[in-house]
Amino acid sequence: MSSPLPIQIPHQQQVERKLAAVNLSIQTLQTLNDRRLDDHEIHVLAEAVTCGAIAQLLHALDATLYGFSNLLPDPLPHSRVSRRNLRDRFHAIQCESQVLRLMDEADRAKSGWLWWLERKAEGSAFFPLLFIEPQRAKALILWRDPANHEAGLEPKPSPEYLQEMLERMRDLTRRVTDLMPEDLHRYREHWRHQRHHLL
């Protein structure tokens, strides 16, 4: 049997828009990081841009999942698209997903880069993301987990950290897209088999 052909996922343009927005945020932070951060308004701007960049990174992943879902025979509505709900769909027909397994590896608790990114997104609503030393430049440093300072600080300034996350997210969405055809082929086979037995 020949391998499924490569596909173009729905919502790919939305994924690219989100990642392009992150790139613009990084450029803004690089400008701010070269300045003395003793101005309150600069602090607020740096925090807002960082929060926005992290949200856009995670939205790019959500858009990728939504595109994946839309290719299934029984897609989820956008409001219910999540790794957990997609995993439930696969498990319901006794089918494995390489796409979701890859994402789970990046989201491994306390070690996966995606897990730490999500901690920042979750904590940023309640606590500052940035630890700022106002008397010197190059001082935009991220807490690893804003809600748990015992986790420490990221070793790189915010612009460099976000650049690394941007590259990781681009790589993840590319690898996910590469794995989708096999997942979709396997899902459709299991889905048809299950429907046949129910009829």
C-alpha positions in Angstrom: 0.0 0.0 0.0 1.4 3.4 -0.9 1.9 6.1 1.7 -0.7 8.8 2.0 0.2 11.9 0.0 1.3 15.1 1.8 -1.5 17.5 2.7 -2.0 21.2 3.2 -3.8 21.6 6.4 -6.8 23.9 6.7 -6.0 27.0 8.7 -2.4 27.0 7.6 -2.6 30.7 6.8 -3.8 31.4 10.3 -0.9 29.5 11.7 1.5 31.6 9.7 -0.2 34.8 10.7 0.2 33.9 14.4 3.9 33.1 14.0 4.5 36.3 12.0 3.0 38.3 14.8 5.4 36.6 17.3 8.3 37.7 15.0 7.1 41.3 15.2 6.8 41.1 19.0 10.4 39.8 19.2 11.7 42.8 17.2 9.9 45.1 19.5 11.3 43.4 22.6 14.8 43.6 21.1 14.4 47.4 20.9 13.2 47.6 24.5 15.9 45.3 25.7 18.6 47.7 24.5 17.3 50.4 26.8 17.5 51.2 30.5 14.2 49.9 31.9 13.6 52.5 34.5 10.4 53.8 32.9 7.1 52.3 34.2 5.5 52.6 30.8 8.3 50.6 29.2 7.8 47.9 31.8 4.1 47.7 31.0 4.8 47.6 27.2 7.4 44.9 27.6 5.1 42.8 29.7 2.2 43.3 27.2 4.3 42.4 24.2 5.7 39.3 25.9 2.2 38.1 27.0 0.9 38.7 23.5 3.8 36.8 21.9 3.3 33.7 24.1 -0.5 33.8 23.4 0.2 33.9 19.7 2.5 31.0 19.9 -0.1 28.9 21.6 -2.8 30.1 19.2 -0.7 28.9 16.3 -0.8 25.4 17.9 -4.5 25.7 18.4 -5.0 26.6 14.8 -2.9 23.6 13.8 -5.1 21.3 15.9 -8.2 22.9 14.4 -6.9 22.2 10.9 -6.2 18.6 11.9 -9.7 18.2 13.4 -11.3 19.6 10.2 -9.7 16.8 8.2 -11.3 14.1 10.3 -14.6 12.5 9.2 -16.2 13.8 12.3 -14.5 17.1 13.1 -14.9 18.9 16.4 -16.4 22.4 16.5 -13.7 25.0 17.1 -14.8 25.6 20.7 -14.0 22.0 21.6 -10.7 21.6 19.7 -8.0 20.5 22.2 -5.4 17.8 22.4 -7.5 16.1 25.1 -10.7 16.1 23.0 -8.9 14.9 19.9 -7.2 12.2 21.9 -10.6 11.1 23.1 -11.8 10.9 19.5 -8.9 8.7 18.6 -9.2 6.5 21.6 -12.9 6.0 21.0 -12.2 4.1 17.8 -9.1 2.4 19.3 -6.7 4.4 17.1 -3.3 5.9 17.9 -2.2 9.4 16.8 1.4 10.2 16.1 0.5 13.9 15.9 -0.8 13.9 19.5 2.1 11.8 20.7 4.6 14.3 19.3 2.8 17.2 21.0 2.6 15.2 24.3 6.4 14.8 24.2 6.8 18.6 23.9 4.3 19.0 26.8 5.9 16.6 29.2 5.5 18.0 32.7 8.5 20.0 34.1 10.7 19.1 31.1 8.9 19.8 27.8 9.4 23.3 26.3 5.7 23.5 25.5 4.8 22.6 29.2 6.8 25.6 30.4 5.4 27.9 27.7 1.9 27.0 28.9 2.9 27.7 32.5 3.8 31.2 31.5 0.5 31.7 29.6 -1.5 30.4 32.5 0.4 32.4 35.2 0.6 35.7 33.2 -3.1 36.5 34.0 -2.2 36.7 37.8 1.5 37.4 38.1 4.2 39.4 36.1 5.9 37.4 33.4 9.1 39.5 33.5 11.7 40.0 36.1 13.1 43.4 35.3 16.3 45.0 36.6 15.5 48.6 35.7 19.0 50.1 36.1 20.6 48.2 33.2 19.8 47.1 29.7 19.5 43.5 28.5 17.3 42.9 31.6 14.1 41.5 30.2 14.2 38.1 31.8 11.2 35.7 32.0 10.2 33.8 35.1 10.0 30.1 34.1 6.7 29.9 35.9 5.2 33.3 37.0 3.1 31.5 39.6 6.0 29.7 41.1 9.2 31.7 41.5 11.0 28.7 43.0 11.2 27.4 39.4 13.7 30.3 38.7 14.3 32.4 35.7 14.8 31.6 32.0 18.6 31.7 31.2 18.0 33.8 28.1 16.6 37.4 27.8 13.0 37.5 26.7 13.7 38.2 23.0 16.1 35.3 22.7 13.7 33.0 24.6 10.8 33.9 22.3 13.0 33.4 19.3 13.8 29.9 20.4 10.1 29.2 21.1 9.2 30.6 17.7 11.7 28.2 16.0 10.4 25.3 18.2 6.8 26.0 17.3 7.6 26.3 13.6 9.3 23.0 13.8 6.5 21.4 15.7 3.8 22.6 13.3 5.9 21.4 10.4 6.5 17.9 11.9 2.8 17.7 12.8 1.8 18.5 9.2 4.2 15.8 8.0 2.6 13.2 10.4 -1.0 14.1 9.6 -1.5 12.0 6.4 -0.7 8.8 8.2 -2.8 9.7 11.2 -5.8 10.6 9.0 -5.5 7.5 6.9 -5.3 5.3 10.0 -8.2 7.2 11.6 -10.5 6.9 8.6 -9.8 3.2 8.4 -10.7 2.6 12.0 -13.7 5.0 11.8 -15.1 3.1 8.7 -14.5 -0.2 10.4 -16.3 0.8 13.5 -19.3 2.2 11.5 -19.5 -1.0 9.5 -19.8 -3.0 12.8 -22.5 -0.6 14.1 -24.7 -0.9 11.0 
